[in-house]
């Protein structure tokens, strides 16, 4: 049982971690694609830089980002901002550029992490850099990052020349930078580098034939053109890198050799004819020189002369393998999340059924151990039969539960179990109503103590009540948290103890506990739950808030343990 509890708790923690990772990765991927699209639609360098900086903050990587373009003397040429207040931007623009020797020290191997450079707050270099002071304090960074730490991601051309630097700080996750958590930031940096390089080429070679050649060659994407006969006339360095051919190997050969097969090539030609000579973001399969089939996103168009005759084609394609890998990772995380959703559902419902079965068994045991019981008495026989029937019904419920989860209906809803924890909603016909009757037997030491039992599961609530009545307790019951709070407000000075489930409609067990503490601090409260790990730490919070709470961490539990706690409490009084 202890090992099972540990496994459940570990599973809960894994669920929370995976859900957070899935949500973050999906948001970051969507943000990257959106920013990339918007950047490609803009012709203004500063606007493009601001968009890339915005992408870093929108993807919840860092709260502030500054992209600075340098000239040959490391002086700022253009700057993009995101996450800074207007006065902070003004302050940054007024500051002089850092000297070249300072930048060379920043971008040295001493401070390198991956493709980035981290300058800690406690270094002499950090003090020399200065920068814009963070508005956050150390309390926002529990996992190692200091508000004065600095991270720089260099922007380099396709030839490795320094174009500028992305300065970021105040990470959302508050952690030190690592190879893993810097990957997406560095992906934004590479995108910005391409933007800067293209813009630089535009300024230098506008109106010159060499401009087009340089732009094409600097692109990391596949750019290919063909003539009117479908023969390759342009094959850029991005195409060489991705497809493995050299330009010399393919120039003059049919463009169809770059597709997975003839069907793919024919599909592209047909779509060009049907769509006025243009296609955008079409996913097709290319074949590399080594035979590898590579998924690409292609945008292409027919080229026409002044008379409207087709003189060739041009196309630009993006390698989709990195994005496909990320998508597979997200799908795998979602698959694991589904498995854990089923596990939480099983854990909750089966533990509830087992608790009911255990209560029934212990109540039958109490009847059998009573030497005065007369089994010719119809009431005694009915009691035993009722508990045996409930045991069988719970066996059927468990069987029904496993059948539903093995073959779930199409629109099986999802419920919030606890904050941040979800489980599947079972059909209404899972519920079974069991009638109960009261027992009045001997008291303990001549005293008839009064207790309150609150649980939204009727069989558990009434089963515990009958067990306690069999031992001389006067029992009141509540079917949910709101009803329990009303009874506490009315009879708090009459109760010896309160036994409450944590997960209930209208008000949870922790709220019941708080009301009991408010009205009578020494009142004993027993909290119980069908799930071992509590996302809100209700059991921990209750035990730390001054009440001597008796806690049973999960169902099923031994009713004799509850009885022992109540006997001890009565003895103390």
C-alpha positions in Angstrom: 0.0 0.0 0.0 2.8 2.4 0.9 4.5 1.7 -2.4 1.2 2.3 -4.2 0.8 5.7 -2.5 4.4 6.7 -3.4 3.7 5.7 -7.1 0.5 7.7 -7.1 2.2 10.8 -5.7 5.1 10.5 -8.2 2.5 10.1 -11.0 0.7 13.3 -9.9 3.9 15.3 -9.9 4.8 14.0 -13.4 1.3 15.0 -14.6 1.7 18.6 -13.5 5.2 18.8 -14.9 4.2 17.3 -18.3 1.1 19.5 -18.6 3.2 22.6 -18.0 5.8 21.5 -20.5 3.1 20.7 -23.1 1.4 24.1 -22.6 4.7 26.0 -22.8 6.0 24.2 -25.9 2.7 24.6 -27.8 2.6 28.4 -26.9 6.3 28.9 -27.9 5.9 27.0 -31.2 2.8 29.0 -32.2 4.5 32.3 -31.2 7.6 31.4 -33.3 5.6 30.7 -36.4 3.5 33.8 -36.0 6.5 36.1 -35.4 8.4 34.5 -38.4 5.4 35.1 -40.7 5.0 38.7 -39.5 8.7 39.4 -39.9 8.8 38.1 -43.4 5.8 40.4 -44.3 7.7 43.5 -43.1 10.3 45.5 -45.1 11.4 47.8 -42.2 14.5 46.6 -40.3 13.5 48.3 -37.0 10.0 46.9 -37.2 11.5 43.4 -37.8 13.8 43.7 -34.8 10.9 44.8 -32.6 8.9 41.8 -33.8 11.7 39.4 -33.0 12.1 41.0 -29.5 8.4 40.7 -29.1 8.5 37.0 -30.0 11.0 36.4 -27.2 8.8 38.0 -24.6 5.5 36.6 -26.0 7.0 33.1 -25.9 7.5 33.6 -22.2 11.3 33.1 -22.5 12.4 36.4 -21.0 10.4 39.4 -19.8 12.7 42.0 -21.5 14.6 41.8 -24.8 16.8 44.4 -26.6 18.2 43.7 -30.1 21.1 45.9 -31.1 22.7 46.1 -34.6 26.4 47.0 -34.7 28.6 48.7 -37.3 32.2 47.7 -37.8 33.2 49.7 -34.6 30.5 48.0 -32.4 28.4 51.1 -32.3 24.6 50.7 -32.3 23.0 51.2 -35.7 19.4 50.0 -35.1 17.7 48.7 -32.0 14.5 46.7 -31.3 12.8 46.5 -27.9 10.2 44.4 -26.0 9.1 44.4 -22.4 10.7 47.8 -21.5 8.8 50.8 -20.3 9.0 54.0 -22.5 11.3 55.7 -19.9 13.6 52.6 -19.9 13.8 52.8 -23.7 14.7 56.5 -23.5 17.4 55.7 -20.9 18.9 52.9 -23.1 19.1 55.1 -26.1 20.9 57.8 -24.2 23.5 55.4 -22.9 26.6 55.3 -25.1 27.6 52.1 -26.9 29.9 49.8 -25.0 33.5 49.9 -26.2 34.6 47.2 -28.6 37.0 45.7 -26.0 34.1 45.2 -23.5 32.0 43.4 -26.1 35.0 41.2 -27.0 35.3 40.3 -23.3 31.6 39.6 -23.0 31.7 37.3 -26.1 34.7 35.4 -24.8 34.8 31.6 -24.0 34.8 32.4 -20.3 31.1 33.4 -20.4 29.9 31.1 -23.1 26.9 28.8 -22.7 25.8 27.1 -25.9 25.7 29.9 -28.5 25.0 32.5 -25.8 27.1 34.4 -23.2 26.1 34.7 -19.5 27.6 37.4 -17.3 26.7 36.9 -13.6 25.7 39.7 -11.3 28.7 39.1 -9.0 31.4 39.7 -11.7 33.5 42.8 -12.2 32.4 42.8 -15.9 28.7 43.0 -14.9 29.4 46.2 -13.1 31.2 47.7 -16.1 28.4 46.9 -18.4 25.7 48.6 -16.3 22.5 48.2 -18.3 18.9 48.9 -17.4 18.1 47.9 -13.8 15.5 45.1 -13.4 12.2 46.1 -11.8 12.0 42.7 -10.2 13.6 41.5 -7.0 15.3 38.3 -6.0 12.1 36.8 -4.7 10.9 36.4 -8.3 13.8 34.2 -9.1 13.7 31.2 -6.8 15.8 28.9 -9.0 19.0 30.8 -9.3 18.7 33.8 -11.6 19.6 37.2 -10.0 17.9 40.4 -11.2 21.3 41.9 -12.2 22.4 38.8 -14.2 22.8 39.4 -18.0 22.5 37.1 -21.0 23.7 38.0 -24.5 22.9 36.1 -27.7 25.1 37.1 -30.7 23.7 37.7 -34.1 26.0 36.4 -36.8 26.0 36.4 -40.5 26.1 33.2 -42.6 29.9 33.7 -42.7 30.2 34.1 -38.9 30.6 37.8 -38.8 29.1 39.6 -35.7 26.0 41.7 -36.8 24.7 42.6 -33.3 23.5 41.2 -30.0 20.2 40.2 -28.4 20.3 41.2 -24.7 17.7 39.5 -22.5 17.0 39.4 -18.8 14.3 38.5 -16.2 13.6 34.9 -17.4 10.0 33.8 -16.8 11.1 30.5 -15.2 13.7 32.2 -13.0 16.4 29.7 -13.7 20.1 29.9 -14.8 20.6 29.6 -18.5 21.4 26.1 -19.9 21.8 24.5 -23.3 18.2 23.2 -23.0 16.3 26.3 -22.0 18.3 28.6 -24.5 17.4 26.7 -27.6 14.3 28.6 -28.6 15.9 32.0 -27.7 18.9 31.1 -30.0 16.4 30.0 -32.7 14.9 33.6 -32.5 18.5 34.9 -32.7 19.2 32.9 -35.9 16.0 34.2 -37.4 17.0 37.8 -36.5 20.4 37.2 -38.0 18.9 36.3 -41.3 16.7 39.3 -41.2 19.6 41.6 -40.4 21.8 40.1 -43.1 19.1 40.4 -45.7 18.5 44.0 -44.7 22.2 44.7 -44.8 22.4 43.2 -48.3 19.4 45.2 -49.3 21.0 48.4 -48.3 24.4 47.5 -49.9 23.3 45.9 -53.1 19.9 47.4 -53.9 19.5 47.9 -57.6 22.4 45.5 -58.4 22.2 42.0 -59.8 24.6 40.8 -57.1 22.0 41.7 -54.4 19.7 38.9 -55.5 22.5 36.4 -55.6 23.8 37.3 -52.2 20.3 37.3 -50.7 19.6 33.8 -52.1 22.9 32.5 -50.9 22.5 33.9 -47.4 19.2 32.1 -46.9 19.2 29.0 -44.8 16.1 27.8 -46.7 16.0 25.9 -50.0 15.8 28.3 -53.0 15.6 26.7 -56.5 14.7 28.1 -59.9 14.1 26.3 -63.2 13.9 27.3 -66.8 11.0 26.9 -69.2 12.0 23.2 -69.8 12.0 22.4 -66.1 15.8 22.3 -65.9 17.5 23.7 -62.7 19.2 27.0 -63.2 19.6 28.2 -59.6 20.5 26.1 -56.5 21.5 28.0 -53.4 23.7 27.1 -50.5 20.6 26.4 -48.3 19.6 23.8 -50.8 23.1 22.4 -50.9 23.2 22.0 -47.1 19.7 20.5 -46.8 19.6 18.2 -49.9 23.2 17.3 -50.1 23.8 18.1 -53.7 26.3 20.7 -54.9 25.0 23.3 -57.3 27.3 22.0 -60.1 25.7 18.5 -59.7 22.1 19.6 -60.3 22.3 22.6 -62.6 20.9 21.7 -66.0 19.1 18.5 -64.6 15.3 18.1 -64.4 13.9 19.7 -61.2 11.9 16.5 -60.7 15.0 14.8 -59.3 14.6 16.9 -56.1 11.1 15.4 -55.3 10.5 12.1 -53.5 9.0 10.7 -56.7 7.3 11.6 -60.0 3.9 11.9 -58.4 5.1 14.7 -56.1 6.5 16.6 -59.0 3.3 16.2 -61.0 1.2 17.4 -58.0 3.2 20.6 -57.8 2.9 21.3 -61.5 -0.8 20.7 -61.4 -1.4 23.0 -58.4 0.6 25.8 -60.1 -1.6 25.6 -63.1 -4.8 25.5 -61.0 -3.8 28.4 -58.8 -2.8 31.1 -61.2 0.8 30.1 -61.1 1.3 30.3 -57.3 1.3 28.0 -54.4 2.1 28.9 -50.7 3.2 26.8 -47.8 2.5 23.5 -49.5 3.9 20.5 -47.6 5.7 18.1 -50.0 8.4 15.5 -49.8 11.8 16.1 -51.2 14.5 13.5 -51.7 18.1 14.3 -50.7 21.2 13.0 -52.5 21.6 10.2 -49.9 18.0 9.0 -50.5 16.5 10.5 -47.3 13.0 11.8 -47.8 12.7 15.3 -46.3 9.4 17.1 -45.5 9.5 20.7 -46.7 7.1 23.6 -46.8 7.2 25.0 -50.3 6.1 28.4 -51.7 6.5 28.6 -55.5 5.4 30.5 -58.6 5.7 30.4 -62.3 7.8 33.1 -64.0 6.5 34.9 -67.0 8.0 37.2 -69.7 6.5 40.5 -70.8 4.3 38.6 -73.3 2.9 36.3 -70.6 4.8 33.2 -71.7 6.1 30.9 -68.9 9.9 31.1 -68.7 10.5 29.1 -65.6 9.7 28.5 -61.9 11.0 29.8 -58.7 10.5 28.4 -55.2 11.6 28.7 -51.6 11.2 25.8 -49.2 11.7 25.4 -45.4 13.0 22.2 -43.9 10.2 20.9 -41.7 12.3 18.3 -39.9 13.0 20.4 -36.7 9.3 21.4 -36.5 8.2 17.8 -37.1 10.4 16.6 -34.3 9.0 19.2 -32.0 5.5 18.3 -33.0 6.2 14.6 -32.3 7.5 15.6 -28.9 4.3 17.5 -28.1 2.2 14.5 -29.3 4.2 12.2 -27.1 3.6 14.5 -24.1 -0.1 14.6 -24.9 -0.2 10.8 -25.2 1.4 10.5 -21.8 -1.0 13.1 -20.4 -3.9 10.9 -21.7 -2.5 7.9 -19.9 -2.1 9.8 -16.7 -5.7 11.1 -17.1 -6.9 7.6 -17.1 -4.7 6.7 -14.2 -6.1 9.5 -12.1 -9.6 8.4 -13.0 -8.9 4.9 -11.9 -7.2 5.9 -8.8 -10.1 8.1 -7.6 -13.0 5.8 -8.4 -11.4 2.5 -7.5 -10.2 3.8 -4.2 -13.7 5.1 -3.4 -15.2 1.7 -4.3 -12.6 -0.1 -2.2 -13.3 2.2 0.7 -17.0 1.3 0.5 -16.2 -2.4 0.3 -13.9 -2.2 3.3 -16.5 -0.4 5.4 -19.1 -3.0 4.5 -16.8 -5.8 5.4 -15.9 -4.2 8.8 -19.6 -3.6 9.6 -20.4 -7.3 8.8 -17.5 -8.3 11.0 -19.0 -6.2 13.9 -22.4 -8.0 13.5 -20.7 -11.4 13.4 -18.6 -10.7 16.5 -21.7 -9.7 18.6 -22.4 -12.9 20.6 -26.0 -11.7 21.2 -26.9 -11.5 17.6 -29.8 -13.7 16.5 -29.6 -14.6 12.9 -33.2 -15.6 12.9 -33.9 -12.0 13.6 -34.9 -10.4 10.2 -33.2 -7.1 10.9 -29.8 -8.7 11.6 -30.1 -10.8 8.5 -31.1 -7.8 6.4 -28.1 -5.9 7.6 -25.7 -8.6 6.6 -27.4 -9.1 3.3 -27.3 -5.3 2.6 -23.5 -5.2 3.2 -22.9 -8.3 1.1 -25.0 -6.8 -1.7 -23.0 -3.5 -1.5 -19.7 -5.5 -1.7 -21.0 -7.2 -4.9 -22.2 -3.9 -6.3 -18.8 -2.3 -5.8 -17.2 -5.2 -7.6 -19.6 -4.5 -10.5 -18.8 -0.8 -10.4 -15.1 -1.5 -10.7 -15.8 -3.9 -13.6 -18.0 -1.2 -15.2 -15.3 1.4 -14.7 -12.5 -0.7 -16.3 -14.8 -1.5 -19.3 -15.7 2.2 -19.8 -12.0 3.2 -19.8 -11.1 0.3 -22.1 -13.8 1.3 -24.6 -14.6 5.0 -23.9 -17.6 6.6 -25.5 -16.9 9.3 -28.2 -17.7 12.3 -26.1 -16.4 11.4 -22.6 -16.1 14.7 -20.7 -13.3 15.7 -18.4 -13.8 17.0 -14.9 -11.6 19.1 -12.7 -10.6 16.7 -9.8 -8.5 19.2 -7.9 -7.0 22.5 -9.1 -4.7 21.6 -12.0 -5.6 17.9 -11.9 -8.2 16.4 -14.2 -10.0 13.1 -14.6 -12.6 11.6 -16.9 -16.3 12.1 -16.2 -18.1 8.7 -15.9 -21.7 8.1 -17.1 -24.5 8.7 -14.6 -25.5 5.1 -14.4 -22.3 4.4 -12.4 -24.1 5.8 -9.3 -25.8 3.3 -7.0 -27.9 4.3 -4.1 -27.7 2.1 -1.0 -30.3 2.4 1.8 -29.1 2.3 5.4 -30.6 2.1 8.8 -29.5 3.4 12.2 -28.0 1.4 15.1 -28.1 2.4 18.7 -25.9 0.3 21.0 -23.8 1.0 24.1 -22.0 4.2 24.8 -18.3 4.6 25.7 -17.7 5.1 29.5 -21.3 6.2 29.8 -20.9 9.1 27.4 -22.6 9.4 24.0 -20.2 11.5 22.0 -21.5 13.3 19.0 -19.6 13.4 15.7 -20.1 14.8 12.2 -19.3 12.9 9.0 -19.1 14.7 5.7 -18.6 12.9 2.4 -20.3 13.2 -1.0 -20.2 9.4 -1.5 -23.3 8.1 0.2 -22.1 4.6 0.8 -18.9 5.8 2.4 -20.7 8.5 4.4 -23.4 6.2 5.7 -21.1 3.2 6.1 -18.8 5.2 8.4 -21.9 6.5 10.3 -23.2 3.0 11.0 -19.8 1.8 12.1 -19.5 4.7 14.6 -23.1 4.2 15.8 -22.2 0.6 16.5 -19.6 1.8 18.9 -21.9 4.2 20.8 -21.4 7.5 18.9 -24.2 9.9 18.0 -23.6 10.6 14.3 -24.8 13.5 12.1 -24.0 13.4 8.4 -23.5 16.0 5.6 -23.6 15.2 1.9 -21.3 18.0 0.8 -19.0 20.7 2.3 -21.6 23.4 2.4 -24.0 21.3 4.5 -21.1 20.3 6.8 -20.3 24.0 7.4 -23.9 24.8 8.3 -24.0 22.0 10.8 -20.7 23.1 12.3 -22.0 26.7 12.7 -25.0 25.3 14.5 -23.5 22.5 16.7 -19.7 23.2 16.9 -19.8 23.1 20.7 -21.5 19.7 20.7 -19.1 17.7 18.5 -16.3 15.5 19.7 -14.8 15.4 16.2 -15.5 16.0 12.5 -14.6 13.4 9.8 -14.6 15.1 6.4 -13.6 14.1 2.8 -11.4 16.7 1.1 -12.9 16.7 -2.4 -16.6 17.6 -2.1 -19.1 19.8 -4.0 -19.8 23.4 -2.9 -17.0 23.5 -0.2 -14.0 21.2 0.2 -12.6 19.5 3.3 -10.1 22.3 3.9 -12.8 24.9 4.0 -14.7 22.6 6.5 -11.5 22.4 8.5 -11.0 26.2 8.5 -14.6 26.8 9.7 -14.1 24.3 12.6 -10.8 26.0 13.6 -12.5 29.4 13.5 -15.3 28.4 15.8 -13.5 26.0 18.1 -9.8 25.6 17.7 -9.5 22.4 19.7 -12.1 20.5 17.8 -10.6 17.4 16.3 -10.9 17.1 12.5 -10.1 14.0 10.5 -9.5 14.7 6.8 -9.7 11.9 4.2 -9.3 11.7 0.4 -9.5 9.0 -2.3 -6.3 10.3 -3.9 -2.9 10.2 -2.1 -1.4 13.4 -3.5 -3.2 16.7 -2.9 -2.3 19.4 -5.4 -3.4 22.1 -3.0 -1.6 20.5 -0.1 -4.8 20.7 2.0 -3.5 18.0 4.4 -0.2 19.9 4.9 -1.8 23.3 5.2 -4.3 22.0 7.8 -1.5 20.4 9.9 0.5 23.7 9.8 -2.3 26.0 10.8 -2.4 25.3 14.5 -5.0 22.6 14.7 -4.1 19.2 16.0 -5.6 17.5 13.0 -5.7 13.8 12.6 -5.1 13.0 9.0 -5.7 9.9 6.9 -4.0 10.5 3.6 -6.0 8.3 1.3 -8.9 5.9 0.9 -9.3 3.0 1.6 -8.3 3.3 5.2 -8.9 1.0 8.2 -12.0 2.2 10.1 -10.4 0.9 13.3 -7.8 3.7 13.0 -10.6 6.3 13.0 -12.1 4.6 16.0 -8.8 4.6 17.8 -8.3 8.4 17.2 -11.8 9.1 18.5 -11.2 6.9 21.6 -7.9 8.7 22.3 -9.7 12.1 21.9 -12.5 11.0 24.3 -9.9 9.7 26.8 -8.1 13.1 26.7 -11.4 14.9 27.4 
